[in-house]
Amino acid sequence: MTATLYIPGLSGLHSLNPLTKLSLALASVVAGATLETIPSVLAVFVLGLAPLSAWARILGPFLRACLKVVWPFALSLFLI
């Protein structure tokens, strides 16, 4: 088990320059933080992050990691 969420692979996304991947990650974080409505944040996820993870052939582990992060927040908000 590693301390990061990196999953090694041989896809086109894995072969990109690290600065390109960093700029994609920063763009998605900034978009998620600055957009005001839930549908726009979900659009960034569905139209941006999910296709990138599918291109990297890690869609399953990516969705599992997202679910592990979102589930506690969703449960606590539901209880409130």
C-alpha positions in Angstrom: 0.0 0.0 0.0 1.3 3.4 -0.9 0.7 6.8 0.6 -0.4 8.3 -2.7 -3.3 7.6 -5.1 -1.0 7.0 -8.0 -1.7 3.9 -10.1 1.1 3.0 -12.5 0.1 2.1 -16.0 1.1 2.3 -19.7 -1.6 4.5 -21.1 -1.4 7.7 -23.1 -2.2 9.7 -19.9 0.6 8.1 -18.1 3.1 9.0 -20.8 2.2 12.8 -20.7 4.7 15.3 -19.3 4.2 15.6 -15.5 3.7 19.4 -15.9 0.8 18.7 -18.2 -0.8 16.3 -15.7 -0.2 18.9 -13.0 -2.0 21.6 -15.0 -4.9 19.2 -15.6 -5.2 18.5 -11.9 -4.9 22.1 -10.9 -7.5 23.1 -13.5 -10.0 20.5 -12.2 -9.4 21.6 -8.6 -9.9 25.3 -9.4 -13.0 24.5 -11.5 -14.5 22.4 -8.7 -13.7 25.1 -6.1 -14.9 28.1 -8.0 -18.1 26.7 -9.6 -21.2 27.6 -7.6 -23.7 24.9 -8.5 -23.7 21.2 -8.0 -24.6 20.5 -11.6 -21.6 22.5 -12.8 -19.2 20.6 -10.4 -20.7 17.3 -11.6 -20.2 18.4 -15.2 -16.5 18.9 -14.5 -16.4 15.4 -13.0 -18.3 13.7 -15.7 -16.9 15.6 -18.7 -13.4 16.1 -17.4 -12.2 13.7 -14.8 -14.1 10.5 -15.7 -12.9 10.5 -19.4 -9.3 11.1 -18.3 -9.5 8.2 -15.9 -11.0 6.0 -18.6 -8.2 7.0 -21.0 -5.7 6.0 -18.3 -7.6 2.7 -17.9 -8.1 3.3 -14.1 -11.8 4.2 -14.1 -12.7 1.5 -11.6 -10.1 2.4 -9.0 -10.8 6.1 -9.6 -14.5 5.7 -8.9 -13.9 3.6 -5.9 -11.5 6.3 -4.4 -14.1 9.0 -5.2 -16.8 7.0 -3.4 -14.6 6.4 -0.4 -14.1 10.2 -0.1 -17.6 11.3 -0.9 -19.5 8.7 1.1 -18.7 10.0 4.6 -19.5 13.6 3.6 -22.8 12.6 2.0 -23.8 10.5 5.0 -23.0 13.3 7.5 -24.9 15.8 5.4 -27.9 13.5 5.2 -27.9 13.1 9.0 -27.8 16.8 9.5 
